[in-house]
Amino acid sequence: MPTRLLGARRAVQISLLLTGLLLMSWAMASSVTEKGEAFERTVEEHGQRYSLIGSGVFRYMIWTAYAGAYYQAVEETQPQPLGDVPRRLELAYFHAIDAPDFAEATTESLKKSLTAYEYSQLEADINAFNRSYQDVEPQDRYVLSWDGAALRLALNGETLFEGGNAELASAMFSIWLGERPLDDDFRDALLGKN
């Protein structure tokens, strides 16, 4: 009897171990991890479902600044980061950054990537967007999203900016995903090219 009980106990332990491994592999398959930050493969936001296109880590000089993930509407399988398709960019920060630094970097990046005329046409909207930034601490997350009707910026789930148009959305996404992004390697990772 004790031998049979030990065999049954062993079978239960093995089945629990296998179940745990299966659940762990399922959880890993439903998300990707970049430097310890997990990003879901599918996200629903404001009634729109998004699928992960790519993810990566942005490095600035000697710092690993943030991890990011780029998504598009589920039915849009080819990357169109500057097209008028629903899309979102999620950035998880590793270091504290002050709101004025975000605004300055946004303005500088857009002045480099847009023509003077394009920038002048969007300047009022860019200034309104820049006023919405807040300071971030490590593990905070910004989400930039365009649902086809409105551009949104959210920090840790709280919407800070909502408005704009397709041109402003494309300009904002171009900072990371355009012809002259902050970093080519990060852009390529977000577009699933790495």
N, C-alpha and C positions, 0 to 999 in steps of 0.2 A: 504493500500500500504506500509507504513513504516514497518508494522509487517512482511509482506511477504519479504521485503528487508532484514530485520534483520535475518529472517530464512535462506535466501539464503547465507547471509554473514557467518552465523554460520556454514552452511554446507560446505562452501569453507574452512573455518578455520579448521574444523574437517578433511576434506580430505587432506589438506596440512600437518596437524599433522601426520596423518596416513602414508602419503607418506614419510615424514621425518623419521618416525620410521622404515619403511621398508628399506629405503636407509641406515640408520644407522646399522640395523641388517645385511644387505648385506655386508657393509664395514667391520663390525666386523667379519663376517664369512670368508672373504677373507684374513684375517690376524690374527695373535696372538700377544698378548702384554705381555712383561715381564718387570716389573718395568718401565713402560712408553715407552719402546722401541718396536716398531711394526715390525713384521717379516711377510712377505707375505707367504701364504700357497703354492703358486706356483711361481717359478722364472725361467726366461729364461736367459741363459748366454752362449755366444760363440756358439750359435746354439743348445744348449742342454737345455731341460726342466727338472726342478727339482721339486720334491714334498717334502713338509715339513714332516720330520719323528718325530721330537720332539724339544722342546725348554726349556730353563731354565735359572737360574741365578747362576753365579759362585761367591762364597764368599771366600775371602782369609783372614784368621785370623778374624779381626773385620770389614773388609771392604766388601762391595758389589762391586766387581771389574768390572764385565761385565755381560751382558745378551747375550745369544747365541741361534742359531737355526741351526739344522743339516738337510740337504736335500740329497736326492738321486735321480737318474734318475727316471722319472715318472713311468717307467715300473718295477722298482725295489722296491717292496713294503715291503720286509723284510729287516731290518737293516743289512748292510754289511759294516761297517765303515772301515774295513781293507782289504776288497776284492778289486778286480780290477773293480769296478763299478764306473760310474761317480757319484761324490758326492761333496758336498760343505758344509763348516762350516762358518757361519757369526757371528761375535762377535761385539757387540756394547759396547763401553767402558764408564764407569762412572767416571773415574779418569785419570789424565795425567800419562803416562808411557813413559820413555825414551827408545829410540831404543836399546842402549846397554843392558838394563834390559831384553828386549825381547830376544835378542841373548843369553844372559847368561841363562835365564830360559829355552829356547829351548835346548841348549846344555846339561844342567843339567838333564832335563826331558828325553831326548833321551838316555843319558848315563845310566839312571836308567832303562829304559824300553827295551833297546836293549842289546844284548850280546856284549862283547868287539869286537868280530869279525864283527858282523853286523854294529856296529858303525864305525869301521875302514873302511869298504867297502863303507860307505856313507859319511865319514867325509868331503871330498872335496865338495860334493853337499850341505851338511849341512852348511858348512862355507859360500858357495856362497849364500845360502838362508838367512843366518843370516845377511849378509852384506846388504840385501835389506830392512831390517826393517827401519821404520821411527818412530819418536816420535808420540804419539797420545795425543789428548786432549779429554775431555768429549764430547760424542756424535759422535766421530769418529768411523768408522767401518772397521775392517779387514775382508776380505773374503779369505778363503783358499779353493781352488777348484782343483779337478782332473777330467778331461773330458774323460779319457781313453787314452789320448796321452800326455798331459802336465799337470804339477802341476803349479798352479798360486797362487800368493799372491797379493791381491789388497787392497789398502787403499782408502776408499771413492770413489771407482770406478776407480782409477788409478792403472794399473798393475805395480807392483814393481819387481816381479820375475816371470819368465816363463821358464820352463825347467824340468829337473829331469826325473824320471822314476817311475814305479809303486811301487818300493821298497821305494823310498824317500817319495812318497805320503802316503803310509801306515805308515811309521815311523812318519811323521808329524801329521797325523790324530790320531795316537796312543796316542799322548800327552793328548788329551781330551777323546778319545773313545776306548783306548786299554785296555789291561788286567790290567795295572798299571797306570791309568790316574791321572791327577792332583787332581781330586775329583770324588769319586764313585757316589755321588748323582747327580752331574752335568752331568756326562756321562749317567746315567740312564735316566735323564730328556731328554737329547738330543736324546737318542734312543727310546723315547716314552714309557718308562717303568713306569713313574710316572703319 
